[in-house]
Amino acid sequence: MMIVTGATGNVGRVLVELLHEAGHEVTAVSRGQMPVRLPDGVRHHRADLAQPETLPWTGASTLFLLVAGAGAHLDPPRLLKTAAQAGVERVVLLSSQAAGTRPQSLSHEPLRKLEDAVRTSVPTWTILRPGGFASNTFAWAESVRRNHEVSAPFADVGLPLIDPHDIAAVAAAALTDDKHTGQTYELTGPALSTPRERAAALGRALGENLRFVEQTPEQARAQMLQFMPEPVIDGTLDILGRPTPAEQQISPDVERVLGRPPHVFDYWARRNIAAFRP
């Protein structure tokens, strides 16, 4: 049986569907209620990774590990020891690109420590390091619906955002194929895109011109404080405004694993455009 944590999110929800469609027994785990209907045969279990004993370990051999808030609240050795004692042999960890590019930053150091614990505690592991998610664009949905406007900092700084569906597809491969054992995959989209360009892509999908307003870093920080921990905000703003060359590099790993290129941002925008309509 496979446990998928973070099963209510943009990656976990799709991953549950992919694994179920491939015939695997899956338990979808989240801290809260499941907001969408699960496929027939998939059960939902509420649990907290900070309390490993609350997870449904019985019969589990495989774990997809997705942590909230960069994992600062976790005790990785305790979590992984509990998993191993229950019989889990394979772990696929959804980490972050910044765990490699900024390993000492306060925002991503906990993820690096979690990566280290996975590598030393689990016999069969794969680590996924995605860059920015295309789904972060959902933060613009309310202002687009109400005011036909997008506000964002660093208007012309490009990053290779990745579609969460591509992350889920790579995760499904890593969970089901031994050839990905011991690999750390950098996951990016196929091209750099700037906030201004992404706003234009949303406008094309909507069939209208959206007004773009460039925020100051201080304005963006105040907005992020409503839903993100402060250390994560600081690290995120650094990446958005001053990305390193590695953070702007296009990785070949999605295509290596899936045999196809990652989705472009316009594809994500068209697929999710209903969220931006009034």
C-alpha positions in Angstrom: 0.0 0.0 0.0 1.2 3.5 -0.8 0.7 6.5 1.5 0.4 9.9 -0.2 0.8 12.8 2.2 -0.3 16.3 1.2 -3.1 14.6 -0.8 -5.3 17.7 -0.9 -2.7 19.8 -2.7 -1.9 20.6 -6.3 0.6 17.7 -6.5 -0.8 15.2 -4.1 -4.3 15.2 -5.5 -3.1 14.5 -9.0 -0.6 11.9 -7.7 -3.4 10.0 -6.0 -5.3 9.8 -9.2 -2.3 8.7 -11.3 -1.4 5.9 -8.9 -5.0 4.7 -8.6 -5.4 4.7 -12.3 -2.2 2.5 -12.6 -3.8 -0.1 -10.2 -2.0 0.7 -7.0 -3.6 0.7 -3.5 -3.4 4.2 -2.2 -4.3 6.0 1.0 -4.6 9.7 0.7 -3.4 11.5 3.9 -3.9 15.2 4.9 -4.2 17.2 8.1 -7.7 18.3 7.2 -10.8 17.1 5.4 -10.4 16.1 1.8 -12.0 18.9 -0.2 -12.6 16.9 -3.4 -14.1 13.4 -4.1 -11.5 10.7 -4.2 -11.4 7.9 -6.8 -13.4 4.9 -5.8 -11.2 2.6 -3.8 -9.0 5.3 -2.4 -9.5 6.1 1.3 -8.7 9.3 3.1 -7.0 9.4 6.4 -6.4 12.5 8.6 -3.0 12.7 10.2 -0.2 15.0 11.2 3.4 14.3 10.1 4.6 16.0 13.4 2.9 13.0 15.1 4.0 10.0 13.1 1.9 7.6 15.0 -1.2 9.2 13.5 -0.4 8.0 10.0 -2.0 4.8 8.6 1.1 2.6 8.6 -0.5 -0.8 8.6 0.3 -2.5 5.3 2.2 0.5 3.9 5.4 -0.2 2.0 5.8 3.2 0.1 5.5 6.8 1.3 5.2 10.0 -0.7 6.4 12.7 1.7 5.2 16.2 1.2 5.6 18.6 4.2 4.1 22.0 4.9 6.0 25.1 5.8 9.4 23.7 4.6 9.2 21.0 7.4 10.4 23.2 10.2 8.0 21.7 12.6 9.0 18.1 12.0 11.4 15.6 13.7 12.7 13.8 10.6 14.5 11.0 12.5 11.4 10.2 14.5 9.2 10.3 11.4 11.4 8.1 9.3 12.1 5.6 12.2 8.4 5.2 12.7 7.9 4.6 9.0 10.8 2.0 8.9 9.5 0.2 11.9 6.1 -0.1 10.2 7.6 -1.7 7.1 8.0 1.3 4.7 10.9 0.6 2.4 10.5 3.3 -0.3 10.2 7.1 0.3 9.9 9.8 -2.4 10.4 13.2 -0.8 9.0 16.4 -2.4 11.7 18.8 -1.4 12.6 22.1 -3.1 15.2 23.4 -5.5 16.3 25.8 -2.9 17.4 23.0 -0.6 20.2 22.6 -3.1 20.8 26.2 -4.2 20.4 27.8 -0.7 21.0 25.0 1.8 22.0 27.3 4.7 19.1 29.7 4.3 16.6 29.8 7.2 13.8 29.2 4.8 15.0 26.0 3.4 17.5 24.5 5.8 14.8 22.3 7.4 14.2 20.7 4.0 17.9 20.0 3.5 18.0 18.3 6.9 14.9 16.2 5.9 16.7 15.3 2.7 19.7 14.1 4.7 17.6 12.1 7.0 15.8 10.4 4.0 19.1 9.5 2.4 20.5 7.9 5.6 17.4 6.3 7.0 15.5 4.8 4.0 16.8 1.9 1.8 15.0 3.0 -1.3 14.6 6.8 -1.8 14.2 9.5 -4.5 14.3 13.2 -3.8 12.4 15.7 -6.0 13.5 19.3 -6.0 11.0 21.4 -8.0 11.5 25.1 -8.5 8.6 27.5 -8.3 5.1 26.1 -9.0 2.9 27.4 -11.8 0.0 27.0 -9.4 1.4 29.8 -7.2 -0.4 31.9 -9.8 -3.7 31.1 -8.1 -2.7 33.9 -5.7 -3.7 36.3 -8.4 -7.2 34.8 -8.9 -9.2 37.2 -6.7 -7.7 40.3 -8.1 -8.1 39.1 -11.7 -11.8 38.2 -11.0 -12.6 41.4 -9.3 -10.3 44.0 -10.9 -8.9 42.4 -14.0 -5.5 43.2 -12.5 -2.4 41.3 -11.5 0.0 42.6 -8.8 3.5 41.1 -8.3 7.0 42.1 -7.4 10.0 41.7 -9.7 8.0 42.0 -12.9 10.7 41.2 -15.3 12.7 38.5 -13.5 12.2 35.1 -15.1 12.0 31.7 -13.5 11.3 28.3 -15.0 8.0 27.5 -13.1 6.8 24.0 -13.2 3.3 22.6 -13.7 2.4 20.5 -10.5 1.0 17.9 -12.9 4.5 17.3 -14.1 5.7 17.0 -10.5 3.0 14.4 -9.8 3.9 12.4 -12.9 7.6 12.3 -11.9 6.6 11.3 -8.4 4.4 8.5 -9.7 7.4 7.2 -11.7 9.7 7.4 -8.8 7.2 5.6 -6.5 6.8 2.7 -8.9 10.1 2.1 -10.7 13.4 1.0 -9.1 15.5 2.8 -11.7 14.8 6.1 -9.9 16.3 4.8 -6.6 19.0 7.1 -5.1 18.3 9.9 -7.6 17.8 13.6 -6.8 15.8 15.3 -9.6 15.7 19.0 -10.3 12.3 19.8 -11.7 11.6 22.9 -13.8 9.4 24.1 -16.6 10.8 24.3 -20.2 11.4 28.0 -20.2 11.9 31.1 -18.1 8.8 33.3 -17.6 8.4 36.6 -15.8 5.4 37.7 -13.7 4.6 40.2 -16.5 4.6 37.4 -19.1 2.5 35.1 -17.0 -0.1 37.9 -16.5 -0.2 38.3 -20.3 -0.6 34.5 -20.7 -3.6 34.6 -18.3 -5.0 37.5 -20.3 -4.8 35.5 -23.5 -6.5 32.5 -21.9 -9.3 34.9 -20.7 -9.5 36.8 -23.9 -8.8 40.1 -22.3 -5.9 42.4 -21.4 -5.1 42.3 -17.7 -3.5 45.4 -16.0 -0.1 44.6 -14.4 1.0 46.5 -11.3 4.5 45.9 -10.0 4.6 45.7 -6.3 7.5 46.7 -4.1 9.2 43.9 -2.2 7.7 45.4 1.0 4.2 45.3 -0.4 4.7 41.7 -1.5 6.0 40.7 1.9 3.1 42.2 3.7 0.7 40.3 1.4 2.6 37.0 1.9 2.5 37.3 5.7 -1.2 36.5 5.5 -0.5 32.9 4.5 3.3 32.1 4.7 5.8 31.7 7.6 8.1 34.7 7.9 11.4 32.8 7.2 9.9 31.2 4.1 8.8 34.6 2.8 12.3 36.0 3.1 13.7 33.1 1.2 11.0 33.2 -1.4 11.5 36.9 -2.1 15.2 36.4 -2.5 14.6 33.7 -5.1 11.9 35.8 -6.9 14.1 38.9 -7.0 17.6 37.7 -7.0 17.7 34.1 -8.4 21.0 32.4 -8.7 22.1 31.0 -12.1 21.2 27.5 -10.9 17.7 28.7 -10.1 17.2 30.0 -13.6 18.7 27.0 -15.3 16.3 24.7 -17.3 16.6 21.2 -16.0 16.3 18.1 -18.3 15.1 15.8 -15.5 11.3 16.0 -16.3 11.9 14.9 -19.8 14.4 12.2 -18.8 11.9 10.7 -16.4 8.7 11.1 -18.5 10.0 10.9 -22.0 8.3 14.2 -22.8 9.0 17.9 -22.2 7.4 19.6 -19.2 4.3 21.7 -19.8 4.6 25.4 -20.7 3.0 28.0 -18.5 0.4 28.8 -21.1 -0.9 25.2 -20.9 -1.3 25.5 -17.2 -3.1 28.8 -17.6 -5.6 27.4 -20.1 -6.3 24.3 -18.0 -7.0 26.3 -14.9 -8.5 29.4 -16.4 -11.9 28.8 -14.7 -10.4 29.9 -11.4 -9.8 33.4 -12.8 -13.1 34.0 -14.4 -15.7 36.2 -12.5 
